[in-house]
Amino acid sequence: MMKTVDPVLSVLKTIKLLETLSEQEEVGVTELAEAVDGNKSTVYRFLNTLASLGYVRQNKTNEKYTLTLKLFQVGVQVLNRLDIHKASLAVMEELAEYSKETIHLASMENHQVFYLDKIESPLALRVAMGSAQGRFAPAVCTGVGKVILAYLSADEKEEMLKHADWTPRTENSVKDAVDLEQRLLEIRKCGWGFDMEENEQGVRCVAAPIFDNRGIVCGAVSISGPSVRMTKEKLKKLAVKVKEGAGRISDDLGYIDRG
């Protein structure tokens, strides 16, 4: 059993500084001091240390601070070590080549969909989606979120739904838990799920779940595109492909389908 360790205040303040800087383009020392409940001289020392390590830089004109890309580089190194990401790259590229639409790879983090990777459609007509690598989205109204939810254990799903964002994104968004459960039942029957403009108006998606070597759902892969191209007929054809692709990723992760 891991021993509980009292948090180190200076570390907490440093992390809060980084989080505050990540939310804005540039931030001044006064605003940062308010964010971490510290005095300006202490925050200034923290910033100087972070700058010397290459994590922040100061705009000499207005003396405000901004993050560099070093944290992103650290994140990419972690991402590249994730088995699901490595196992999915070839399949994502094949789905992108076949469909000419946008491909997403996602997992669940902090009760939300977390986009691990994205391949943009090469076509001129495409919707400016809010998704991007490293971004979060609600689980209950996205294709990737629903297919993951469909295969969680009852306890895990209950915990997820306690923290779910039920705010309607469009008129097609899931209305409530009863509506969601019906959609999850349909997903379990066929092995894929749709987002029919439930998260973003004008965007449709088909997704399929990815399982690890323990048989536990660990992510999802999807094909998304503008509703004018993603007709119901096309979605059904793409559903077969995305389910097949998700199955191959699962196989590479050591999943054994025991029926």
KEKETOR-247363 format. One line per 2 residues: their letters; for each residue x, y, z of C-alpha. Coordinates in nm, 3 decimals, always signed. Last residue first. Example, Ala and Ser with C-alpha at 12.3 -4.5 7.8 and 13.67 -1.06 7.14 Angstrom:
2
sa = +1.367 -0.106 +0.714 | +1.230 -0.450 +0.780
This chain:
259
gr = -1.694 -1.447 -2.730 | -1.347 -1.516 -2.602
di = -1.190 -1.240 -2.807 | -0.820 -1.237 -2.717
yg = -0.663 -0.894 -2.677 | -0.284 -0.880 -2.690
ld = -0.240 -0.512 -2.770 | -0.178 -0.597 -3.136
ds = -0.510 -0.782 -3.141 | -0.685 -0.475 -3.000
ir = -0.536 -0.262 -3.277 | -0.657 -0.516 -3.532
ga = -1.006 -0.513 -3.382 | -1.016 -0.134 -3.390
ge = -0.936 -0.149 -3.761 | -1.211 -0.405 -3.828
kv = -1.459 -0.193 -3.634 | -1.348 +0.115 -3.829
kv = -1.389 -0.064 -4.160 | -1.734 -0.208 -4.087
al = -1.852 +0.127 -3.956 | -1.723 +0.299 -4.271
kk = -1.979 +0.112 -4.481 | -2.261 +0.198 -4.237
lk = -2.146 +0.560 -4.225 | -2.155 +0.584 -4.605
ek = -2.518 +0.471 -4.616 | -2.618 +0.705 -4.333
tm = -2.459 +0.995 -4.518 | -2.122 +1.129 -4.404
rv = -2.059 +1.360 -4.697 | -2.309 +1.638 -4.617
sp = -2.267 +1.553 -4.247 | -1.907 +1.673 -4.250
gs = -1.652 +1.413 -4.138 | -1.542 +1.181 -3.864
is = -1.383 +0.833 -3.860 | -1.320 +0.687 -3.516
va = -1.081 +0.492 -3.294 | -1.155 +0.401 -2.935
gc = -0.978 +0.349 -2.605 | -0.890 +0.113 -2.322
vi = -1.180 -0.133 -2.311 | -1.074 -0.418 -2.084
gr = -1.013 -0.766 -2.229 | -0.703 -0.808 -2.018
nd = -0.475 -0.782 -2.324 | -0.625 -0.442 -2.412
fi = -0.950 -0.359 -2.591 | -1.023 -0.090 -2.853
pa = -1.379 +0.030 -2.913 | -1.533 +0.140 -3.245
av = -1.634 +0.481 -3.375 | -1.856 +0.636 -3.645
cr = -1.878 +1.013 -3.678 | -2.096 +1.295 -3.801
vg = -2.018 +1.666 -3.794 | -2.254 +1.944 -3.910
qe = -2.344 +2.060 -3.560 | -2.088 +1.940 -3.308
ne = -2.132 +1.691 -3.025 | -2.454 +1.515 -3.123
em = -2.425 +1.565 -3.500 | -2.506 +1.198 -3.554
df = -2.230 +1.048 -3.341 | -2.241 +0.679 -3.422
gw = -2.139 +0.361 -3.243 | -1.969 +0.033 -3.325
gc = -1.971 -0.326 -3.203 | -2.314 -0.423 -3.337
kr = -2.513 -0.529 -3.030 | -2.294 -0.351 -2.774
ie = -2.342 -0.023 -2.961 | -2.721 -0.065 -2.966
ll = -2.720 -0.117 -2.589 | -2.507 +0.196 -2.548
rq = -2.766 +0.397 -2.742 | -3.047 +0.274 -2.519
el = -2.836 +0.348 -2.211 | -2.781 +0.706 -2.330
dv = -3.152 +0.781 -2.368 | -3.219 +0.645 -2.019
ad = -2.924 +0.842 -1.875 | -3.051 +1.172 -2.019
kv = -3.095 +1.377 -2.336 | -2.808 +1.259 -2.555
sn = -2.727 +1.539 -2.799 | -2.927 +1.575 -3.122
et = -3.040 +1.934 -3.058 | -2.673 +2.026 -3.023
rp = -2.416 +2.046 -2.741 | -2.666 +1.956 -2.471
tw = -2.509 +1.990 -2.121 | -2.500 +1.641 -1.974
da = -2.135 +1.667 -1.864 | -2.067 +1.334 -1.699
hk = -1.914 +1.317 -1.349 | -2.165 +1.075 -1.198
lm = -2.182 +0.909 -1.540 | -1.820 +0.798 -1.516
ee = -1.870 +0.642 -1.172 | -2.174 +0.450 -1.294
ke = -1.982 +0.335 -1.601 | -1.694 +0.210 -1.387
da = -1.929 +0.022 -1.155 | -2.124 -0.138 -1.442
sl = -1.803 -0.242 -1.618 | -1.708 -0.033 -1.919
ya = -1.798 -0.161 -2.264 | -2.069 +0.085 -2.368
li = -1.884 +0.377 -2.208 | -1.594 +0.327 -2.449
vk = -1.830 +0.319 -2.748 | -2.007 +0.630 -2.615
gv = -1.692 +0.836 -2.572 | -1.554 +0.759 -2.916
gt = -1.881 +0.859 -3.081 | -1.912 +1.179 -2.879
cv = -2.218 +1.296 -2.684 | -2.185 +1.110 -2.353
ap = -1.808 +1.133 -2.315 | -1.769 +1.511 -2.312
af = -1.452 +1.632 -2.484 | -1.088 +1.680 -2.384
rg = -0.794 +1.809 -2.589 | -0.443 +1.665 -2.619
qa = -0.455 +1.604 -2.993 | -0.734 +1.818 -3.135
sg = -1.113 +1.813 -3.143 | -1.312 +2.132 -3.188
ma = -1.386 +2.041 -3.548 | -1.346 +2.293 -3.831
vr = -1.562 +2.103 -4.081 | -1.417 +1.977 -4.405
la = -1.454 +2.059 -4.773 | -1.102 +2.081 -4.913
lp = -1.032 +1.713 -4.858 | -0.709 +1.601 -4.690
se = -0.896 +1.494 -4.374 | -0.699 +1.557 -4.058
ik = -0.527 +1.275 -3.867 | -0.581 +1.298 -3.491
dl = -0.409 +1.158 -3.185 | -0.454 +1.093 -2.814
yf = -0.784 +1.278 -2.783 | -0.910 +1.256 -2.424
vq = -1.277 +1.177 -2.369 | -1.382 +1.271 -2.018
hn = -1.413 +1.105 -1.677 | -1.065 +1.222 -1.571
em = -0.906 +1.052 -1.872 | -1.082 +0.823 -2.117
sa = -0.910 +0.725 -2.441 | -0.912 +0.858 -2.795
lh = -0.777 +0.803 -3.146 | -0.938 +1.020 -3.411
it = -0.944 +1.000 -3.792 | -1.066 +1.277 -4.023
ek = -1.197 +1.172 -4.366 | -1.030 +1.050 -4.687
sy = -1.201 +0.718 -4.607 | -0.945 +0.464 -4.728
ea = -0.629 +0.672 -4.677 | -0.743 +0.793 -4.335
le = -0.843 +0.441 -4.231 | -0.501 +0.312 -4.339
em = -0.322 +0.591 -4.152 | -0.522 +0.521 -3.837
va = -0.446 +0.149 -3.867 | -0.072 +0.215 -3.894
ls = -0.071 +0.451 -3.593 | -0.288 +0.244 -3.360
ak = -0.039 +0.006 -3.197 | +0.198 +0.291 -3.112
hi = -0.080 +0.494 -2.952 | -0.229 +0.201 -2.763
dl = +0.111 +0.097 -2.630 | +0.177 +0.437 -2.475
rn = +0.548 +0.513 -2.494 | +0.503 +0.765 -2.775
lv = +0.252 +0.952 -2.563 | +0.504 +0.992 -2.280
qv = +0.760 +1.140 -2.521 | +0.488 +1.359 -2.670
gv = +0.405 +1.495 -2.326 | +0.767 +1.591 -2.260
qf = +0.779 +1.768 -2.596 | +0.456 +1.949 -2.512
lk = +0.610 +2.061 -2.182 | +0.908 +2.195 -2.379
lt = +0.692 +2.388 -2.622 | +0.747 +2.717 -2.438
lt = +0.497 +2.857 -2.189 | +0.433 +3.229 -2.166
yk = +0.538 +3.510 -1.936 | +0.468 +3.884 -1.928
en = +0.740 +4.151 -1.916 | +0.552 +4.370 -2.171
tk = +0.837 +4.416 -2.419 | +1.078 +4.157 -2.281
nq = +0.825 +3.878 -2.337 | +0.945 +3.621 -2.086
rv = +0.994 +3.253 -2.158 | +0.875 +2.939 -1.986
yg = +0.975 +2.570 -1.974 | +1.341 +2.606 -2.079
ls = +1.506 +2.502 -1.754 | +1.638 +2.856 -1.695
al = +1.286 +2.986 -1.762 | +1.137 +2.752 -1.503
tn = +1.393 +2.874 -1.247 | +1.325 +3.238 -1.331
lf = +0.952 +3.173 -1.306 | +0.985 +3.019 -0.961
ry = +1.194 +3.315 -0.844 | +0.932 +3.559 -0.980
vt = +0.659 +3.365 -0.805 | +0.843 +3.405 -0.474
sk = +0.893 +3.780 -0.528 | +0.531 +3.825 -0.635
ng = +0.379 +3.680 -0.321 | +0.179 +3.359 -0.333
dv = -0.183 +3.253 -0.359 | -0.104 +3.050 -0.671
ae = -0.344 +3.231 -0.907 | -0.291 +3.568 -0.738
al = +0.085 +3.542 -0.789 | +0.028 +3.451 -1.153
et = -0.186 +3.762 -1.204 | +0.081 +3.983 -1.050
vg = +0.363 +3.815 -1.245 | +0.196 +3.878 -1.582
ve = +0.040 +3.617 -1.808 | +0.076 +3.555 -2.183
eq = -0.120 +3.329 -2.420 | -0.357 +3.200 -2.158
es = -0.470 +2.863 -2.019 | -0.130 +2.693 -2.026
lt = +0.021 +2.970 -1.811 | -0.229 +2.893 -1.534
el = -0.147 +2.522 -1.548 | +0.227 +2.593 -1.536
lk = +0.188 +2.825 -1.237 | -0.035 +2.572 -1.062
it = +0.235 +2.308 -1.110 | +0.494 +2.541 -0.960
kl = +0.267 +2.626 -0.665 | +0.209 +2.258 -0.588
vs = +0.583 +2.190 -0.608 | +0.656 +2.477 -0.368
lv = +0.392 +2.349 -0.126 | +0.529 +1.996 -0.105
pd = +0.230 +1.767 -0.060 | +0.217 +1.542 +0.247
vt = +0.289 +1.184 +0.149 | +0.042 +0.900 +0.185
km = +0.220 +0.564 +0.184 | +0.139 +0.336 -0.107
m = +0.000 +0.000 +0.000
